Amino acid sequence: MICYEVEDSADRAHVLLSVKEFCVQAGFNEIQSVLVTTAVSELITNMIKYAGRGRIGMDQVSNGTNRGVRILAEDDGPGISDIEMALRESYSSGESLGLGLPSVKRIMDSFEITSAPGKGTTVLTVKWREL
C-alpha cells in the first residue's frame, strides 16, 4: 500500500494528484479517476478539519474477475460519536453542508467506517474498475 501523511492543503494537492495518476495506471477511465479523486478529497477535507492531520493509503485490489482501487483514510482525531448520524445527508457537526461522508459512500462501491470518541476514524473504501 502506498501511504501519504496529510497535514495541510499542500499535502492534499499532492495526494489528490497521486490518486488520480494511480487510478489511471490501474486502468480506470477519466470519469472513474475523477470520482475516486473526489472521494479522497472529501476524506482529506474531513481529516484536516476534524483531526488536523492523518494518513491516506491506496493500493490495487482484485476480486478475481475485476480490478479496483482501495483507499484507506486514517486519523487519530476526536472520532465520531454517532456514525449513523454522520452518514446522513446534510448532517454536519461543524459548519459545512454535511455532504462529505455521504458523498464518499455514494461514489465508492464499498465503504466501511470505524470510529469512536477519542479513538480517531478509519474509512476503508473500494472502487471497482468499469470495463
N, C-alpha and C positions, 0 to 999 in steps of 0.2 A: 504494500500500500504506500502510495506517495502521500506524504503529510506536510502540512504547512501550518505555521504558527500565525495567528491573526490577532493584531492589536489595534490597527488603525486603518484609515482609508487607503493608504499606500499599499499595505498588505492585502487589503480587499481587492484592489485593482489587479495586483499581481496574481492572486489566486484565481480570480474570475477569468483572466486571460489564459491561465494554465488549464483551467477546467474546460474551457471551450476548445483549446488545442487537443486536450486529452480525448474529448468526445469525438472530434473529427478523426483522430488517429484510430479510435475504436470503431470507426465505420458509421458513425451517426451522420445523418444529413444535417443541413444548416438549421432547419426548424427544430429538430430534436436537440441539437447542440445549444441553441439559444434557450430552449425550455429548461434544460439541466442547469445552465449557467444562471438563469433567472432564479431557480430554486435555491441554488447555492448562495446567490446574492441575498435572498431573504434570510437564509440561515445565518449568514455572516452579520447582516444588519442586526438581527436579534442578539447575536453573540456579543457584539461590541456594545450595543445599547444596554443590555441587562447584566452581562458578566464582565464587560470591559476587555475581554480577550478570550481566545480559545484556539481550537485546532480543527482543521479540515483535512480529511483524508479521502483519497479516491483510488479505486482500482477497478479492473475489469472483472466481470463475473460471467459465468455461463451456466445455463440450466440444462445443457445437453443438446438443445435444439436452437438456442438463440444466445446471443451475447448481449451484455449490458454493462452499465457503469454503476458502481456502488459508491455512494457518498456517505461519509461519516463526519458528523459535526459534534464536537465535544467542548464543554466548558466547565469550569469549576465555580460558576457563579452561584447566585442565591437559589437557583432551582425554581420549579414551577409547582405551586401548591395544588392547583386544580387543572390537570392536563385536559380533561374533558372540556372544561370551560375555555381553555386557551385554544382549543381546536375549533371553536365556534366562530363562524363568520362574524366580523365586526366587533369581537370582544378584544379589548386591549387593557392591559394592566398599566400601560403607560399612556403617552399622548400620541397615539398612532391610530391608523384606520382599523387595525386588528385583522389584517389580511395575510400576514406573513406565513404563519404555520399552516393555516387552512390552504393557502395557495401552494405551498410545498407539497402537502398531502395530495392535492388535486393533480399537480403536474407530474409527480413521480408515480411509478407503478406499484411501488412497495414503500411503506412508511411505518417506522417504529420509533417511538419516543419513550425515553425513561427519564424521570426527573423526580426530585423530592426537595423540599425546602432545605437549604444548606448543603445539598449534595451535588449541585450542578445539573446539567442537562446533556443528554446524549440523543442524537437523532441519527438513525440509520435508514437510508433510502436507496432504492434501485430504480433505474430507468432502463427498460429493455429496448434494444435497437429495433426499429421497424424495418422490415425487409422490403 
